[in-house]
């Protein structure tokens, strides 16, 4: 009997980590610090929730099927925003709205890859990308990154085979937090163009990039659609995690291929979530700027904390957007350490083993902290608890 598609990959890491806290008591004076999942813990801002309430009561179309590729108004708004922000030219027909950014990735892989093909992923990687590749019969080829967590185009070139279909990059990076320089992204674009590959660029955390101005200039290339497939999520920007709204930007030919996948899987994205995302794009720029500054302040607090923790052997390898990627000072592997931190420090985070190939030394030595889930005071509490662990 052949194995199933779902048996070809591992269990969802965040759900696995949540099971570690079952049966553990966290006293009121030392509550659990949960920095495991990268998701806003607060609901959408009040003006957006009020707008959503009006939509629910007054807009009958919010409860009906919509177009497979998303509402035309939202597709046009994304195209206009990308054209403005990236100083390029994006048409509404080059945008599809998806049920979250994870589905955008799944649709892209379905449109680009067949069973037995290969995709290059920098390691450490976002685990859901690896999981979908596994379930699609697509081989994941690890591209190891160095201490700076930046992928090397020359190393990537050496991994390309006749079966390779795409290189996947995430910037700002999940799990590493690093922001890829525009010149590095351009180098990968040039490599993909020269070798006939797609460059999948996941920019879920673009709104929390610390740099001013465009983080990349790929859309200024008049022929960007030949190579680039860009992914985005509204979940983090407008706290719409439960409404599952994402976007994919690509050539119209590739969007047409993705439509087959999207129609089969969900028929259409949720209409209420799309209308909420559109309202957010039209009305919440100032609010979003404040959200960005808050996340950047938490990043600064993380950097300051780990400067102090360095004397105890902790090393902050990457920090940005929602994430800190940490080298720990203990002999035990990161998966065992992560479980111990729940019991001894009241901290839930994810081990590097969840983001790296099996047996990788980096996975043993490293951890991911989703610091955006806690405020500056929470980061100070995290520092105190890590500092108290005997090394």
Buried (B, 14 or more C-beta within 10 A) or exposed (E): EEEEEEEEBEEEBBEBBBEBBEEEEEEEEEEBBBBBBBBBEEEBBEEBEEBBEEBEEEEEEBEEEBBBBBBBBBBBBBBBBBBEBBEBBBBBBBBBBBBBBBBBBBBBBBBBBEEEBBBBBBBBBBBBBBBBBBBBEBBBBBBBBEEEBBBBBEBBBEBBEEBBBBBBBBBBBBBBBBBBBBEBBBBBBBBBBEEEBBBBBBBBBBBBBBEEEBBBBBBEBEEBBBBBBBBBBBBBBBBBBEBBBBBBBBBEEBBBBBBEBBEEEBEBBBBBBBBBBBBBBEBBEEBBEEBBEBBBEBBEBBBBBBEEBEEEEBBBBBBBBBBBBBBBBBEEBBBBBBBBBBEEBBBBBBBBBBBBBEEBEBBBBBBBBBBBBBBBEBBBBBBEBBBEBEE
